[in-house]
Amino acid sequence: MNLNQTKIGVVGATGVVGRELLSILAARGVPPSLLRVAASSEASGSTLSYGNAELILAEASANFVAGLDLVFLCAGADVAQRLAPVARAAGAIVIDNSSAFRADPRVPLWVPGVNDPAWSGESVIANPNCSAILLVRALEPLRAAFGIDSIILSTYQAVSGAGQAGLSALWSQTQARLSQSPEPPSVFPESCAFNVFSHDSEVELDSGVNGEERKIIEETRRIWGTPSLAITPTCLRVPVERAHLESIVVELGMAVSVDQVVLTLSQGGLRIRDDRARNQFPTPRLATGTDDVWVGRIRPDPAVALDGRGCTRRFALLACADQLRVGAALNAVRIAEAIIARGR
Ligand SMILES: NC(=O)c1ccc[n+]([C@@H]2O[C@H](COP(=O)([O-])OP(=O)(O)OC[C@H]3O[C@@H](n4cnc5c(N)ncnc54)[C@H](OP(=O)(O)O)[C@@H]3O)[C@@H](O)[C@H]2O)c1
């Protein structure tokens, strides 16, 4: 069976992840006749373009999932909690983009190509957090070749990470700022136009870690099966429409040269943009709309002396990817394709 012979439902089809998912399914040749789409009850009955076809939005209910082979959940965790058991009971494979099941040990948390043994026939699969996917996709070749002892990272996260509402807030606040009108914060606790601020997820009062940072720590450890890996994230929101960037300092399990690091990353399928002479490195604008994980500014940590062979264990680099594709919709589709390829 192929993806384009599978009866597919997309819940949250009008959102930024849902629309990206539909564009990937269209590019994969999934015919509109095999697709059902749903969103909130307010949207029910309205239409959504899919290639040259118009799909009618349904309500996300037991009726909606009945008879489907595969359901992509691209709505919130509350919708996932309600609908995933219903879809599973109806015989569908469920791939959920929300955080509802990511910490559930019975639910695989899967980045195809990174932790493929994670799936052993389960019907509900969790798509990891977008920043965690970027981190493990960027570092997996180094982990596989040299091991990783610790990671310190800062994220520069696009406003569309907070959905369509985040994008709309950036556009309207930018317009207000340019026309010198008042721009009270909305969606985010701070004004997002021409500004950078700490990630808008809730901060744990005791530890000071915010929700996004906690997800990166826990999900990265779970994906790699390294429950005590030292990870220190600081997550920021930046006035960028889409694609997250991460500034990473990684301590490898052994000392290697910068050339070995670059070679290992490029052989691992990463897109290298590392032009020191032109000062050109990965950017969100470049990564937007692509399926690549971009890396660059790859250098030994200047705080640590190189050994006699010009090697060190600590490297700094930038990694960037379109979080709506690589960090969400594309990973979900790759999970579906991997399941189909294994004959389910
Ligand atoms: N944005 C990202 O970068 C990103 C990355 C990874 C994971 N995720 C996760 O992906 C999911 C979708 O995020 P998003 O950014 O696409 O959000 P979004 O743009 O706000 O879209 C939310 C979608 O959910 C639908 N929805 C709302 N209430 C619903 C209900 N009761 N029943 C069915 N559908 C409902 C909305 O429909 P209406 O249009 O009718 O309101 C819309 O289609 C979230 O769980 C998010 O955490 C997002």
The ligand as an SDF file (V2000), in Angstrom:
LIG
                    3D

 48 52  0  0  0  0  0  0  0  0999 V2000
    2.9330   25.5430   14.8160 N   0  0  0  0  0  0  0  0  0  0  0  0
    3.9900   24.7740   14.9730 C   0  0  0  0  0  0  0  0  0  0  0  0
    5.1440   25.1330   14.6500 O   0  0  0  0  0  0  0  0  0  0  0  0
    3.8170   23.3980   15.5660 C   0  0  0  0  0  0  0  0  0  0  0  0
    4.9170   22.5210   15.5310 C   0  0  0  0  0  0  0  0  0  0  0  0
    4.7740   21.2560   16.0750 C   0  0  0  0  0  0  0  0  0  0  0  0
    3.5660   20.8820   16.6420 C   0  0  0  0  0  0  0  0  0  0  0  0
    2.5290   21.7680   16.6630 N   0  0  0  0  0  0  0  0  0  0  0  0
    1.2690   21.3150   17.2420 C   0  0  0  0  0  0  0  0  0  0  0  0
    0.3630   21.0800   16.1650 O   0  0  0  0  0  0  0  0  0  0  0  0
   -0.9770   21.3440   16.5880 C   0  0  0  0  0  0  0  0  0  0  0  0
   -1.5930   22.3750   15.6540 C   0  0  0  0  0  0  0  0  0  0  0  0
   -0.8760   23.5780   15.7910 O   0  0  0  0  0  0  0  0  0  0  0  0
   -1.0010   24.7840   14.7680 P   0  0  0  0  0  0  0  0  0  0  0  0
    0.2230   25.5950   15.0170 O   0  0  0  0  0  0  0  0  0  0  0  0
   -1.3080   24.3200   13.3870 O   0  0  0  0  0  0  0  0  0  0  0  0
   -2.2640   25.5740   15.3850 O   0  0  0  0  0  0  0  0  0  0  0  0
   -3.3280   26.5290   14.6550 P   0  0  0  0  0  0  0  0  0  0  0  0
   -2.7350   27.2120   13.4840 O   0  0  0  0  0  0  0  0  0  0  0  0
   -3.8710   27.3560   15.7500 O   0  0  0  0  0  0  0  0  0  0  0  0
   -4.4420   25.5150   14.1460 O   0  0  0  0  0  0  0  0  0  0  0  0
   -5.2590   24.8060   15.0470 C   0  0  0  0  0  0  0  0  0  0  0  0
   -6.1920   23.9100   14.2610 C   0  0  0  0  0  0  0  0  0  0  0  0
   -6.9800   23.1420   15.1960 O   0  0  0  0  0  0  0  0  0  0  0  0
   -8.3430   23.3060   14.8500 C   0  0  0  0  0  0  0  0  0  0  0  0
   -9.2110   23.1590   16.0120 N   0  0  0  0  0  0  0  0  0  0  0  0
   -9.3720   24.0110   17.0510 C   0  0  0  0  0  0  0  0  0  0  0  0
  -10.2770   23.5030   17.9210 N   0  0  0  0  0  0  0  0  0  0  0  0
  -10.6900   22.3200   17.4100 C   0  0  0  0  0  0  0  0  0  0  0  0
  -11.6020   21.3370   17.8310 C   0  0  0  0  0  0  0  0  0  0  0  0
  -12.2880   21.4460   18.9810 N   0  0  0  0  0  0  0  0  0  0  0  0
  -11.7820   20.2420   17.0480 N   0  0  0  0  0  0  0  0  0  0  0  0
  -11.0940   20.0950   15.8950 C   0  0  0  0  0  0  0  0  0  0  0  0
  -10.2150   20.9990   15.4290 N   0  0  0  0  0  0  0  0  0  0  0  0
  -10.0020   22.0950   16.1890 C   0  0  0  0  0  0  0  0  0  0  0  0
   -8.4200   24.6980   14.2530 C   0  0  0  0  0  0  0  0  0  0  0  0
   -9.6210   24.8310   13.5140 O   0  0  0  0  0  0  0  0  0  0  0  0
  -10.3230   26.2720   13.2530 P   0  0  0  0  0  0  0  0  0  0  0  0
   -9.5490   26.9130   12.1310 O   0  0  0  0  0  0  0  0  0  0  0  0
  -11.7030   25.9290   12.8700 O   0  0  0  0  0  0  0  0  0  0  0  0
  -10.2190   27.0270   14.5530 O   0  0  0  0  0  0  0  0  0  0  0  0
   -7.1710   24.6670   13.3770 C   0  0  0  0  0  0  0  0  0  0  0  0
   -7.4230   23.9270   12.2110 O   0  0  0  0  0  0  0  0  0  0  0  0
   -0.8630   21.8170   18.0590 C   0  0  0  0  0  0  0  0  0  0  0  0
   -1.0530   20.7320   18.9160 O   0  0  0  0  0  0  0  0  0  0  0  0
    0.5670   22.3100   18.1470 C   0  0  0  0  0  0  0  0  0  0  0  0
    1.0710   22.2400   19.4580 O   0  0  0  0  0  0  0  0  0  0  0  0
    2.6230   23.0080   16.1290 C   0  0  0  0  0  0  0  0  0  0  0  0
  1  2  1  0
  2  3  2  0
  2  4  1  0
  4  5  1  0
  4 48  2  0
  5  6  2  0
  6  7  1  0
  7  8  2  0
  8  9  1  0
  8 48  1  0
  9 10  1  0
  9 46  1  0
 10 11  1  0
 11 12  1  0
 11 44  1  0
 12 13  1  0
 13 14  1  0
 14 15  2  0
 14 16  1  0
 14 17  1  0
 17 18  1  0
 18 19  2  0
 18 20  1  0
 18 21  1  0
 21 22  1  0
 22 23  1  0
 23 24  1  0
 23 42  1  0
 24 25  1  0
 25 26  1  0
 25 36  1  0
 26 27  1  0
 26 35  1  0
 27 28  2  0
 28 29  1  0
 29 30  1  0
 29 35  2  0
 30 31  1  0
 30 32  2  0
 32 33  1  0
 33 34  2  0
 34 35  1  0
 36 37  1  0
 36 42  1  0
 37 38  1  0
 38 39  2  0
 38 40  1  0
 38 41  1  0
 42 43  1  0
 44 45  1  0
 44 46  1  0
 46 47  1  0
M  CHG  2   8   1  16  -1
M  END
$$$$
